[in-house]
Structures are given as structure tokens and as C-alpha cells.
Amino acid sequence: MKRNKAVITWLLAGCVLVFIMVVVGGITRLTNSGLSMTDWHLVTDTFPPTSEEKWNEAFEEYKKFPEYQKINIHNDFTMDDYKFIYFWEWFHRFIGRIIGIVFIIPFIYFLIRKKLDKATISKCIILLLMGGFQGFLGWFMVKSGLIDHPDVSHYRLALHLTFAFITFAYTLWVALDLIYPERKTPVTTLKKIARVALVILIIQIIYGGFVAGLGAGLVHNTWPLMSDGQLVHDSVFIEKKSLLLNLTEGKSGVQLVHRTIAYIVVGMIVFLYIKSKKFNLNQQQKSGLNALVVIVFIQFALGVFTLLLRVPLWLGLAHQVVAFFLLSAMVYTLHRLSK
């Protein structure tokens, strides 16, 4: 570990930056700021407009697109309002640029100084490609809200969000490979359960993106039952033309799936924890499992209160932040059970 300390610090710094970027992305979404910048340039929009003339040009460009023409034109939308939403989208993109610099420059330095073995080089190249693809997905998402409808595609939003989580998870895994270079016999039974739990958690993150993109947290704001005292609300079956569309594009259906998977995630983690009691685990493995159980119940409670209170900004953001902690604990636990 000592020999790779600089590389480990670099990778963990990347994890922190991805975490910050997703948090800022959550604020951007919850403040409806994501469509404020109607174009993307690698260099020229690195910093916000520096004069009133430039601000007016940006604002006039924004007025050409559906979000202003169909929504904000009716809301006494001022330049100050525009500057507010512009800031969050700009800041989100700015952090993306910082992440690119933080990954690329140290990577080249470590290559030159021969501080990376072949396996780590391959993993870091994958990380760089994932970062570039994530940038593309961000613009791909924004573009969907600049054509006819003043909302981004919930499919593209979920893809952008989930890939950020996956990039974070893979970066953490690569760092853990360097932190714990020793290889021990895996706990095969627990490893298989943890893998299934991780897959279900990722599906839940995807549906979290669907909920966010559709505003599905603003309907059926009761728990444990949905509206009208129903376990499964009637609207789940009638919103769209088919059950599949109801469960992927209907607000009621998407919320129902998100609720249901939450129970499954909790159940899988509790099952993993109980099953682990039959094995002689080391302290790292026990710590990972303990963290998983604590965090999953915190996340479940945050999800319930976010729903009951109709997604206030701070609570929606907290729910997303703790999802990151839950994924981190899951990746750490799986790594310790696997290697």
C-alpha cells in the first residue's frame, strides 16, 4: 500500500469529485436548472458570462427553447432567475472539467514515473473512457429537453445518473485493489449474495432516476399504502397503453416499482448480514456488513420521508447522498468478501 499511496490518493480524490458532481447534479435537477445552458463547448463556456452583454446573449438564446417558451415565460422569469439556474448547470459542468483534469494529468505523470502496473494501467484507461462517456451522456440527456418538451428524457437522466454511480463504484474498486493487495480465499456464499444485492441496488438507482425524471415522487405521498388506502393504486394499470409502459413511463407505476425494490434491497442486505453470522469473518468484512445494515435503514427512512413531504430540496438531496454511501458500503463489502 505504501508504494501506491499517491495512486490511491489520486483514485480516492476522483471518487470524492464524482460524489460532489452527483450531489451538484442533484441540486441542478431539483432546482430545474439543467436546461439553462443550451449549448456545449469544451473551452468557451468554462466560465460564466463576464459582462451584462454576454448575460443578455445567453438569456436570449435560452428564450428560444421550450423550457422558457412553455413554462418560464408565464412565471415573470427575470435575469436574476436565469443567473440562478445558469450557475448550477455551469457548476455541474465545471466540476466535470475538473474531474477530467484530475484524472488525465496525474495518470500521465504516474505512467511516466512507472508507478502503475499493467493491470492498474488497463483499469485506469477504462476509467478515463468511462469519464468521457459520462460527459457525452450528460449532453445527450440535456439535448432531449431542448427539442419539443421542456423536460429531459427520464430514460436518459437515469442512464446519466446510474453511469455516474457505476463510474464511482469502479473507481473505488480499483482503489481498494491497491489498498488491499493481498489475496485471500473469498467467502463464496456471501460473495454471491452480495453480488445479487449489488445488482438489485443498481436497478433501484435506475428507478431512482426514473422517479426523478418523471416527478413520480410528487404523487401518492402516503406510506406504506399508496393513495386512497390502496397497496397498488388503480392508476398503475391505466396510465399508459400497456403494463410495461406503466412500470417504466407512468408516474404511479414507476413509484410502485421504486417502493417495491426498496423492500427487496433492505431484505437482501438483512439476509446477507444474518447469513454472515455463520462464517468466521475478519474485522474488515464485519465492518462492511455492519455499515451496510445501518446505511440501508437510514436510506429507507429518508426515502419514506422524502415521499411523505413531497420531495423538499434538502431531503431529496440527502436521499441521493446516502444512496452514494450505500453503494460505497456495498462495493467495499463485496470487495472484502471477494478478495
ZAVO-362360 format. One record per residue (C-alpha): x, y, z; residue number from 1; residue in three letters; chain. Coordinates in nm, 3 decimals. Layout:
N
+---------+---------+---------+-----+------+-----+
!      c1 !      c2 !      c3 ! seq ! type ! mol !
+---------+---------+---------+-----+------+-----+
!       X !       Y !       Z ! NUM !  Ala !   A !
...
+---------+---------+---------+-----+------+-----+
END
This chain:
339
+---------+---------+---------+-----+------+-----+
!      c1 !      c2 !      c3 ! seq ! type ! mol !
+---------+---------+---------+-----+------+-----+
!   0.000 !   0.000 !   0.000 !   1 !  Met !   A !
!   0.284 !   0.238 !   0.088 !   2 !  Lys !   A !
!   0.434 !   0.218 !  -0.260 !   3 !  Arg !   A !
!   0.098 !   0.305 !  -0.416 !   4 !  Asn !   A !
!  -0.004 !   0.572 !  -0.167 !   5 !  Lys !   A !
!  -0.001 !   0.855 !  -0.424 !   6 !  Ala !   A !
!  -0.201 !   0.649 !  -0.674 !   7 !  Val !   A !
!  -0.454 !   0.550 !  -0.406 !   8 !  Ile !   A !
!  -0.493 !   0.915 !  -0.301 !   9 !  Thr !   A !
!  -0.547 !   1.010 !  -0.664 !  10 !  Trp !   A !
!  -0.819 !   0.747 !  -0.714 !  11 !  Leu !   A !
!  -0.996 !   0.831 !  -0.388 !  12 !  Leu !   A !
!  -0.984 !   1.201 !  -0.483 !  13 !  Ala !   A !
!  -1.155 !   1.101 !  -0.806 !  14 !  Gly !   A !
!  -1.425 !   0.922 !  -0.603 !  15 !  Cys !   A !
!  -1.480 !   1.236 !  -0.396 !  16 !  Val !   A !
!  -1.507 !   1.453 !  -0.707 !  17 !  Leu !   A !
!  -1.757 !   1.217 !  -0.872 !  18 !  Val !   A !
!  -1.957 !   1.222 !  -0.548 !  19 !  Phe !   A !
!  -1.955 !   1.605 !  -0.544 !  20 !  Ile !   A !
!  -2.055 !   1.616 !  -0.908 !  21 !  Met !   A !
!  -2.355 !   1.390 !  -0.850 !  22 !  Val !   A !
!  -2.460 !   1.599 !  -0.549 !  23 !  Val !   A !
!  -2.441 !   1.916 !  -0.759 !  24 !  Val !   A !
!  -2.624 !   1.729 !  -1.036 !  25 !  Gly !   A !
!  -2.899 !   1.654 !  -0.785 !  26 !  Gly !   A !
!  -2.925 !   2.022 !  -0.693 !  27 !  Ile !   A !
!  -2.930 !   2.109 !  -1.063 !  28 !  Thr !   A !
!  -3.219 !   1.871 !  -1.120 !  29 !  Arg !   A !
!  -3.416 !   1.967 !  -0.809 !  30 !  Leu !   A !
!  -3.386 !   2.340 !  -0.892 !  31 !  Thr !   A !
!  -3.482 !   2.280 !  -1.258 !  32 !  Asn !   A !
!  -3.151 !   2.427 !  -1.372 !  33 !  Ser !   A !
!  -3.040 !   2.160 !  -1.616 !  34 !  Gly !   A !
!  -3.166 !   2.324 !  -1.936 !  35 !  Leu !   A !
!  -3.027 !   2.672 !  -1.866 !  36 !  Ser !   A !
!  -2.720 !   2.623 !  -2.086 !  37 !  Met !   A !
!  -2.847 !   2.544 !  -2.433 !  38 !  Thr !   A !
!  -2.516 !   2.454 !  -2.595 !  39 !  Asp !   A !
!  -2.194 !   2.278 !  -2.502 !  40 !  Trp !   A !
!  -1.840 !   2.390 !  -2.575 !  41 !  His !   A !
!  -1.526 !   2.236 !  -2.435 !  42 !  Leu !   A !
!  -1.349 !   2.569 !  -2.373 !  43 !  Val !   A !
!  -1.563 !   2.877 !  -2.436 !  44 !  Thr !   A !
!  -1.821 !   2.820 !  -2.161 !  45 !  Asp !   A !
!  -1.567 !   2.716 !  -1.898 !  46 !  Thr !   A !
!  -1.663 !   3.028 !  -1.701 !  47 !  Phe !   A !
!  -1.997 !   3.212 !  -1.677 !  48 !  Pro !   A !
!  -2.059 !   3.527 !  -1.886 !  49 !  Pro !   A !
!  -1.835 !   3.813 !  -1.769 !  50 !  Thr !   A !
!  -2.046 !   4.111 !  -1.879 !  51 !  Ser !   A !
!  -2.410 !   4.215 !  -1.895 !  52 !  Glu !   A !
!  -2.390 !   4.196 !  -2.273 !  53 !  Glu !   A !
!  -2.281 !   3.831 !  -2.256 !  54 !  Lys !   A !
!  -2.550 !   3.754 !  -1.999 !  55 !  Trp !   A !
!  -2.814 !   3.908 !  -2.227 !  56 !  Asn !   A !
!  -2.689 !   3.699 !  -2.519 !  57 !  Glu !   A !
!  -2.711 !   3.379 !  -2.311 !  58 !  Ala !   A !
!  -3.057 !   3.472 !  -2.181 !  59 !  Phe !   A !
!  -3.187 !   3.550 !  -2.530 !  60 !  Glu !   A !
!  -3.055 !   3.214 !  -2.650 !  61 !  Glu !   A !
!  -3.232 !   3.040 !  -2.360 !  62 !  Tyr !   A !
!  -3.559 !   3.209 !  -2.459 !  63 !  Lys !   A !
!  -3.555 !   3.018 !  -2.790 !  64 !  Lys !   A !
!  -3.608 !   2.683 !  -2.620 !  65 !  Phe !   A !
!  -3.914 !   2.501 !  -2.479 !  66 !  Pro !   A !
!  -3.845 !   2.547 !  -2.107 !  67 !  Glu !   A !
!  -3.872 !   2.925 !  -2.135 !  68 !  Tyr !   A !
!  -4.139 !   2.932 !  -2.405 !  69 !  Gln !   A !
!  -4.373 !   2.683 !  -2.236 !  70 !  Lys !   A !
!  -4.307 !   2.738 !  -1.864 !  71 !  Ile !   A !
!  -4.091 !   3.030 !  -1.752 !  72 !  Asn !   A !
!  -4.237 !   3.289 !  -1.986 !  73 !  Ile !   A !
!  -4.552 !   3.269 !  -1.772 !  74 !  His !   A !
!  -4.366 !   3.297 !  -1.438 !  75 !  Asn !   A !
!  -4.225 !   3.652 !  -1.455 !  76 !  Asp !   A !
!  -3.887 !   3.493 !  -1.517 !  77 !  Phe !   A !
!  -3.614 !   3.757 !  -1.473 !  78 !  Thr !   A !
!  -3.243 !   3.780 !  -1.545 !  79 !  Met !   A !
!  -3.172 !   3.707 !  -1.177 !  80 !  Asp !   A !
!  -3.379 !   3.389 !  -1.202 !  81 !  Asp !   A !
!  -3.184 !   3.291 !  -1.511 !  82 !  Tyr !   A !
!  -2.848 !   3.357 !  -1.342 !  83 !  Lys !   A !
!  -2.952 !   3.131 !  -1.055 !  84 !  Phe !   A !
!  -3.035 !   2.829 !  -1.273 !  85 !  Ile !   A !
!  -2.739 !   2.902 !  -1.502 !  86 !  Tyr !   A !
!  -2.500 !   2.884 !  -1.204 !  87 !  Phe !   A !
!  -2.595 !   2.530 !  -1.106 !  88 !  Trp !   A !
!  -2.572 !   2.389 !  -1.457 !  89 !  Glu !   A !
!  -2.243 !   2.572 !  -1.516 !  90 !  Trp !   A !
!  -2.105 !   2.450 !  -1.183 !  91 !  Phe !   A !
!  -2.207 !   2.092 !  -1.267 !  92 !  His !   A !
!  -2.023 !   2.110 !  -1.599 !  93 !  Arg !   A !
!  -1.726 !   2.288 !  -1.441 !  94 !  Phe !   A !
!  -1.677 !   2.004 !  -1.191 !  95 !  Ile !   A !
!  -1.689 !   1.763 !  -1.485 !  96 !  Gly !   A !
!  -1.398 !   1.950 !  -1.643 !  97 !  Arg !   A !
!  -1.207 !   1.942 !  -1.313 !  98 !  Ile !   A !
!  -1.260 !   1.565 !  -1.291 !  99 !  Ile !   A !
!  -1.116 !   1.527 !  -1.642 ! 100 !  Gly !   A !
!  -0.806 !   1.725 !  -1.546 ! 101 !  Ile !   A !
!  -0.765 !   1.544 !  -1.214 ! 102 !  Val !   A !
!  -0.780 !   1.207 !  -1.388 ! 103 !  Phe !   A !
!  -0.576 !   1.274 !  -1.702 ! 104 !  Ile !   A !
!  -0.277 !   1.476 !  -1.577 ! 105 !  Ile !   A !
!  -0.188 !   1.252 !  -1.278 ! 106 !  Pro !   A !
!  -0.243 !   0.944 !  -1.497 ! 107 !  Phe !   A !
!   0.017 !   1.069 !  -1.744 ! 108 !  Ile !   A !
!   0.252 !   1.157 !  -1.456 ! 109 !  Tyr !   A !
!   0.216 !   0.811 !  -1.299 ! 110 !  Phe !   A !
!   0.275 !   0.648 !  -1.637 ! 111 !  Leu !   A !
!   0.595 !   0.844 !  -1.691 ! 112 !  Ile !   A !
!   0.716 !   0.768 !  -1.338 ! 113 !  Arg !   A !
!   0.625 !   0.399 !  -1.383 ! 114 !  Lys !   A !
!   0.409 !   0.393 !  -1.071 ! 115 !  Lys !   A !
!   0.134 !   0.185 !  -1.234 ! 116 !  Leu !   A !
!   0.149 !  -0.187 !  -1.307 ! 117 !  Asp !   A !
!  -0.008 !  -0.326 !  -1.623 ! 118 !  Lys !   A !
!  -0.333 !  -0.428 !  -1.453 ! 119 !  Ala !   A !
!  -0.381 !  -0.083 !  -1.297 ! 120 !  Thr !   A !
!  -0.300 !   0.089 !  -1.628 ! 121 !  Ile !   A !
!  -0.573 !  -0.110 !  -1.800 ! 122 !  Ser !   A !
!  -0.823 !  -0.026 !  -1.524 ! 123 !  Lys !   A !
!  -0.733 !   0.344 !  -1.538 ! 124 !  Cys !   A !
!  -0.778 !   0.354 !  -1.916 ! 125 !  Ile !   A !
!  -1.125 !   0.207 !  -1.864 ! 126 !  Ile !   A !
!  -1.191 !   0.480 !  -1.606 ! 127 !  Leu !   A !
!  -1.085 !   0.753 !  -1.849 ! 128 !  Leu !   A !
!  -1.313 !   0.610 !  -2.118 ! 129 !  Leu !   A !
!  -1.599 !   0.592 !  -1.866 ! 130 !  Met !   A !
!  -1.541 !   0.956 !  -1.773 ! 131 !  Gly !   A !
!  -1.553 !   1.066 !  -2.136 ! 132 !  Gly !   A !
!  -1.867 !   0.863 !  -2.198 ! 133 !  Phe !   A !
!  -2.029 !   1.015 !  -1.889 ! 134 !  Gln !   A !
!  -1.968 !   1.362 !  -2.032 ! 135 !  Gly !   A !
!  -2.136 !   1.255 !  -2.356 ! 136 !  Phe !   A !
!  -2.432 !   1.113 !  -2.162 ! 137 !  Leu !   A !
!  -2.473 !   1.446 !  -1.982 ! 138 !  Gly !   A !
!  -2.511 !   1.637 !  -2.308 ! 139 !  Trp !   A !
!  -2.720 !   1.355 !  -2.457 ! 140 !  Phe !   A !
!  -2.958 !   1.398 !  -2.163 ! 141 !  Met !   A !
!  -2.975 !   1.778 !  -2.182 ! 142 !  Val !   A !
!  -3.034 !   1.771 !  -2.556 ! 143 !  Lys !   A !
!  -3.355 !   1.572 !  -2.505 ! 144 !  Ser !   A !
!  -3.506 !   1.870 !  -2.322 ! 145 !  Gly !   A !
!  -3.420 !   2.125 !  -2.589 ! 146 !  Leu !   A !
!  -3.635 !   1.995 !  -2.873 ! 147 !  Ile !   A !
!  -4.011 !   1.982 !  -2.815 ! 148 !  Asp !   A !
!  -4.068 !   1.924 !  -2.444 ! 149 !  His !   A !
!  -3.917 !   2.128 !  -2.158 ! 150 !  Pro !   A !
!  -3.810 !   1.813 !  -1.973 ! 151 !  Asp !   A !
!  -3.521 !   1.577 !  -2.025 ! 152 !  Val !   A !
!  -3.596 !   1.215 !  -2.107 ! 153 !  Ser !   A !
!  -3.625 !   1.019 !  -1.784 ! 154 !  His !   A !
!  -3.451 !   0.730 !  -1.959 ! 155 !  Tyr !   A !
!  -3.152 !   0.949 !  -2.042 ! 156 !  Arg !   A !
!  -3.150 !   1.103 !  -1.694 ! 157 !  Leu !   A !
!  -3.148 !   0.757 !  -1.535 ! 158 !  Ala !   A !
!  -2.869 !   0.646 !  -1.770 ! 159 !  Leu !   A !
!  -2.660 !   0.954 !  -1.686 ! 160 !  His !   A !
!  -2.719 !   0.914 !  -1.312 ! 161 !  Leu !   A !
!  -2.663 !   0.539 !  -1.299 ! 162 !  Thr !   A !
!  -2.345 !   0.553 !  -1.506 ! 163 !  Phe !   A !
!  -2.208 !   0.814 !  -1.263 ! 164 !  Ala !   A !
!  -2.274 !   0.573 !  -0.976 ! 165 !  Phe !   A !
!  -2.110 !   0.289 !  -1.170 ! 166 !  Ile !   A !
!  -1.806 !   0.505 !  -1.252 ! 167 !  Thr !   A !
!  -1.775 !   0.591 !  -0.884 ! 168 !  Phe !   A !
!  -1.809 !   0.225 !  -0.784 ! 169 !  Ala !   A !
!  -1.544 !   0.110 !  -1.031 ! 170 !  Tyr !   A !
!  -1.303 !   0.384 !  -0.924 ! 171 !  Thr !   A !
!  -1.348 !   0.277 !  -0.562 ! 172 !  Leu !   A !
!  -1.294 !  -0.087 !  -0.657 ! 173 !  Trp !   A !
!  -0.965 !  -0.005 !  -0.833 ! 174 !  Val !   A !
!  -0.851 !   0.193 !  -0.527 ! 175 !  Ala !   A !
!  -0.945 !  -0.098 !  -0.299 ! 176 !  Leu !   A !
!  -0.737 !  -0.334 !  -0.515 ! 177 !  Asp !   A !
!  -0.435 !  -0.118 !  -0.433 ! 178 !  Leu !   A !
!  -0.524 !  -0.062 !  -0.067 ! 179 !  Ile !   A !
!  -0.560 !  -0.437 !  -0.012 ! 180 !  Tyr !   A !
!  -0.310 !  -0.603 !  -0.249 ! 181 !  Pro !   A !
!  -0.317 !  -0.934 !  -0.060 ! 182 !  Glu !   A !
!  -0.548 !  -1.204 !  -0.192 ! 183 !  Arg !   A !
!  -0.731 !  -1.435 !   0.045 ! 184 !  Lys !   A !
!  -0.983 !  -1.712 !  -0.007 ! 185 !  Thr !   A !
!  -1.320 !  -1.549 !  -0.088 ! 186 !  Pro !   A !
!  -1.630 !  -1.620 !   0.119 ! 187 !  Val !   A !
!  -1.807 !  -1.768 !  -0.182 ! 188 !  Thr !   A !
!  -2.160 !  -1.796 !  -0.042 ! 189 !  Thr !   A !
!  -2.166 !  -1.440 !   0.092 ! 190 !  Leu !   A !
!  -1.996 !  -1.308 !  -0.221 ! 191 !  Lys !   A !
!  -2.276 !  -1.447 !  -0.439 ! 192 !  Lys !   A !
!  -2.544 !  -1.291 !  -0.218 ! 193 !  Ile !   A !
!  -2.359 !  -0.957 !  -0.217 ! 194 !  Ala !   A !
!  -2.333 !  -0.962 !  -0.597 ! 195 !  Arg !   A !
!  -2.709 !  -1.014 !  -0.630 ! 196 !  Val !   A !
!  -2.769 !  -0.735 !  -0.376 ! 197 !  Ala !   A !
!  -2.542 !  -0.502 !  -0.575 ! 198 !  Leu !   A !
!  -2.731 !  -0.573 !  -0.899 ! 199 !  Val !   A !
!  -3.065 !  -0.506 !  -0.729 ! 200 !  Ile !   A !
!  -2.923 !  -0.184 !  -0.580 ! 201 !  Leu !   A !
!  -2.818 !  -0.066 !  -0.925 ! 202 !  Ile !   A !
!  -3.168 !  -0.141 !  -1.059 ! 203 !  Ile !   A !
!  -3.302 !   0.066 !  -0.770 ! 204 !  Gln !   A !
!  -3.070 !   0.353 !  -0.867 ! 205 !  Ile !   A !
!  -3.202 !   0.331 !  -1.223 ! 206 !  Ile !   A !
!  -3.558 !   0.358 !  -1.094 ! 207 !  Tyr !   A !
!  -3.449 !   0.645 !  -0.872 ! 208 !  Gly !   A !
!  -3.355 !   0.820 !  -1.195 ! 209 !  Gly !   A !
!  -3.695 !   0.734 !  -1.343 ! 210 !  Phe !   A !
!  -3.870 !   0.877 !  -1.035 ! 211 !  Val !   A !
!  -3.663 !   1.195 !  -1.057 ! 212 !  Ala !   A !
!  -3.711 !   1.238 !  -1.431 ! 213 !  Gly !   A !
!  -4.087 !   1.186 !  -1.421 ! 214 !  Leu !   A !
!  -4.150 !   1.372 !  -1.096 ! 215 !  Gly !   A !
!  -4.303 !   1.050 !  -0.967 ! 216 !  Ala !   A !
!  -4.222 !   1.144 !  -0.608 ! 217 !  Gly !   A !
!  -4.497 !   1.407 !  -0.623 ! 218 !  Leu !   A !
!  -4.781 !   1.153 !  -0.648 ! 219 !  Val !   A !
!  -4.911 !   0.906 !  -0.389 ! 220 !  His !   A !
!  -4.745 !   1.085 !  -0.098 ! 221 !  Asn !   A !
!  -4.855 !   0.832 !   0.160 ! 222 !  Thr !   A !
!  -4.686 !   0.527 !   0.313 ! 223 !  Trp !   A !
!  -4.693 !   0.229 !   0.348 ! 224 !  Pro !   A !
!  -5.001 !   0.233 !   0.123 ! 225 !  Leu !   A !
!  -5.038 !   0.442 !  -0.190 ! 226 !  Met !   A !
!  -5.321 !   0.695 !  -0.232 ! 227 !  Ser !   A !
!  -5.678 !   0.604 !  -0.134 ! 228 !  Asp !   A !
!  -5.551 !   0.336 !   0.105 ! 229 !  Gly !   A !
!  -5.450 !   0.108 !  -0.182 ! 230 !  Gln !   A !
!  -5.144 !  -0.117 !  -0.175 ! 231 !  Leu !   A !
!  -5.125 !  -0.091 !  -0.554 ! 232 !  Val !   A !
!  -5.309 !   0.216 !  -0.683 ! 233 !  His !   A !
!  -5.552 !   0.178 !  -0.973 ! 234 !  Asp !   A !
!  -5.357 !   0.434 !  -1.178 ! 235 !  Ser !   A !
!  -5.066 !   0.188 !  -1.201 ! 236 !  Val !   A !
!  -5.269 !  -0.007 !  -1.459 ! 237 !  Phe !   A !
!  -5.436 !   0.273 !  -1.658 ! 238 !  Ile !   A !
!  -5.175 !   0.549 !  -1.713 ! 239 !  Glu !   A !
!  -5.024 !   0.404 !  -2.030 ! 240 !  Lys !   A !
!  -5.117 !   0.161 !  -2.305 ! 241 !  Lys !   A !
!  -4.951 !  -0.144 !  -2.150 ! 242 !  Ser !   A !
!  -4.834 !  -0.268 !  -1.813 ! 243 !  Leu !   A !
!  -4.471 !  -0.249 !  -1.926 ! 244 !  Leu !   A !
!  -4.510 !   0.118 !  -2.016 ! 245 !  Leu !   A !
!  -4.695 !   0.180 !  -1.691 ! 246 !  Asn !   A !
!  -4.399 !   0.041 !  -1.498 ! 247 !  Leu !   A !
!  -4.136 !   0.234 !  -1.694 ! 248 !  Thr !   A !
!  -4.309 !   0.556 !  -1.802 ! 249 !  Glu !   A !
!  -4.611 !   0.602 !  -1.575 ! 250 !  Gly !   A !
!  -4.561 !   0.802 !  -1.257 ! 251 !  Lys !   A !
!  -4.766 !   0.563 !  -1.044 ! 252 !  Ser !   A !
!  -4.606 !   0.252 !  -1.189 ! 253 !  Gly !   A !
!  -4.252 !   0.383 !  -1.158 ! 254 !  Val !   A !
!  -4.311 !   0.486 !  -0.797 ! 255 !  Gln !   A !
!  -4.459 !   0.143 !  -0.720 ! 256 !  Leu !   A !
!  -4.150 !  -0.033 !  -0.860 ! 257 !  Val !   A !
!  -3.919 !   0.202 !  -0.669 ! 258 !  His !   A !
!  -4.110 !   0.133 !  -0.346 ! 259 !  Arg !   A !
!  -4.103 !  -0.242 !  -0.406 ! 260 !  Thr !   A !
!  -3.733 !  -0.264 !  -0.489 ! 261 !  Ile !   A !
!  -3.658 !  -0.066 !  -0.171 ! 262 !  Ala !   A !
!  -3.806 !  -0.351 !   0.033 ! 263 !  Tyr !   A !
!  -3.605 !  -0.604 !  -0.169 ! 264 !  Ile !   A !
!  -3.279 !  -0.413 !  -0.116 ! 265 !  Val !   A !
!  -3.339 !  -0.398 !   0.259 ! 266 !  Val !   A !
!  -3.433 !  -0.766 !   0.264 ! 267 !  Gly !   A !
!  -3.123 !  -0.872 !   0.070 ! 268 !  Met !   A !
!  -2.887 !  -0.679 !   0.295 ! 269 !  Ile !   A !
!  -3.051 !  -0.809 !   0.613 ! 270 !  Val !   A !
!  -3.035 !  -1.161 !   0.468 ! 271 !  Phe !   A !
!  -2.665 !  -1.113 !   0.386 ! 272 !  Leu !   A !
!  -2.600 !  -0.987 !   0.739 ! 273 !  Tyr !   A !
!  -2.781 !  -1.278 !   0.907 ! 274 !  Ile !   A !
!  -2.613 !  -1.530 !   0.679 ! 275 !  Lys !   A !
!  -2.271 !  -1.383 !   0.763 ! 276 !  Ser !   A !
!  -2.312 !  -1.486 !   1.128 ! 277 !  Lys !   A !
!  -2.242 !  -1.846 !   1.021 ! 278 !  Lys !   A !
!  -1.892 !  -1.753 !   0.898 ! 279 !  Phe !   A !
!  -1.571 !  -1.659 !   1.076 ! 280 !  Asn !   A !
!  -1.518 !  -1.317 !   0.917 ! 281 !  Leu !   A !
!  -1.234 !  -1.071 !   0.967 ! 282 !  Asn !   A !
!  -1.284 !  -0.720 !   1.102 ! 283 !  Gln !   A !
!  -1.291 !  -0.556 !   0.757 ! 284 !  Gln !   A !
!  -1.571 !  -0.785 !   0.643 ! 285 !  Gln !   A !
!  -1.769 !  -0.735 !   0.964 ! 286 !  Lys !   A !
!  -1.729 !  -0.356 !   0.941 ! 287 !  Ser !   A !
!  -1.856 !  -0.355 !   0.583 ! 288 !  Gly !   A !
!  -2.161 !  -0.561 !   0.671 ! 289 !  Leu !   A !
!  -2.239 !  -0.350 !   0.979 ! 290 !  Asn !   A !
!  -2.216 !  -0.031 !   0.773 ! 291 !  Ala !   A !
!  -2.443 !  -0.181 !   0.507 ! 292 !  Leu !   A !
!  -2.719 !  -0.260 !   0.754 ! 293 !  Val !   A !
!  -2.707 !   0.082 !   0.923 ! 294 !  Val !   A !
!  -2.696 !   0.278 !   0.596 ! 295 !  Ile !   A !
!  -2.971 !   0.081 !   0.421 ! 296 !  Val !   A !
!  -3.217 !   0.154 !   0.704 ! 297 !  Phe !   A !
!  -3.120 !   0.523 !   0.704 ! 298 !  Ile !   A !
!  -3.173 !   0.531 !   0.328 ! 299 !  Gln !   A !
!  -3.508 !   0.357 !   0.355 ! 300 !  Phe !   A !
!  -3.626 !   0.608 !   0.616 ! 301 !  Ala !   A !
!  -3.507 !   0.900 !   0.403 ! 302 !  Leu !   A !
!  -3.698 !   0.759 !   0.106 ! 303 !  Gly !   A !
!  -4.019 !   0.738 !   0.308 ! 304 !  Val !   A !
!  -3.988 !   1.093 !   0.445 ! 305 !  Phe !   A !
!  -3.892 !   1.229 !   0.102 ! 306 !  Thr !   A !
!  -4.216 !   1.082 !  -0.030 ! 307 !  Leu !   A !
!  -4.435 !   1.195 !   0.260 ! 308 !  Leu !   A !
!  -4.303 !   1.553 !   0.245 ! 309 !  Leu !   A !
!  -4.329 !   1.574 !  -0.138 ! 310 !  Arg !   A !
!  -3.957 !   1.588 !  -0.216 ! 311 !  Val !   A !
!  -3.823 !   1.903 !  -0.047 ! 312 !  Pro !   A !
!  -3.485 !   2.002 !  -0.192 ! 313 !  Leu !   A !
!  -3.277 !   1.917 !   0.115 ! 314 !  Trp !   A !
!  -3.442 !   1.580 !   0.168 ! 315 !  Leu !   A !
!  -3.427 !   1.478 !  -0.196 ! 316 !  Gly !   A !
!  -3.060 !   1.565 !  -0.194 ! 317 !  Leu !   A !
!  -2.998 !   1.375 !   0.131 ! 318 !  Ala !   A !
!  -3.167 !   1.069 !  -0.020 ! 319 !  His !   A !
!  -2.929 !   1.084 !  -0.316 ! 320 !  Gln !   A !
!  -2.622 !   1.140 !  -0.097 ! 321 !  Val !   A !
!  -2.699 !   0.841 !   0.126 ! 322 !  Val !   A !
!  -2.752 !   0.629 !  -0.187 ! 323 !  Ala !   A !
!  -2.384 !   0.700 !  -0.259 ! 324 !  Phe !   A !
!  -2.286 !   0.591 !   0.091 ! 325 !  Phe !   A !
!  -2.492 !   0.274 !   0.050 ! 326 !  Leu !   A !
!  -2.324 !   0.193 !  -0.282 ! 327 !  Leu !   A !
!  -1.983 !   0.261 !  -0.126 ! 328 !  Ser !   A !
!  -2.055 !   0.022 !   0.162 ! 329 !  Ala !   A !
!  -2.182 !  -0.239 !  -0.083 ! 330 !  Met !   A !
!  -1.872 !  -0.215 !  -0.304 ! 331 !  Val !   A !
!  -1.640 !  -0.226 !  -0.002 ! 332 !  Tyr !   A !
!  -1.820 !  -0.528 !   0.146 ! 333 !  Thr !   A !
!  -1.824 !  -0.717 !  -0.184 ! 334 !  Leu !   A !
!  -1.454 !  -0.643 !  -0.235 ! 335 !  His !   A !
!  -1.366 !  -0.773 !   0.111 ! 336 !  Arg !   A !
!  -1.579 !  -1.085 !   0.062 ! 337 !  Leu !   A !
!  -1.431 !  -1.145 !  -0.283 ! 338 !  Ser !   A !
!  -1.061 !  -1.083 !  -0.227 ! 339 !  Lys !   A !
+---------+---------+---------+-----+------+-----+
END
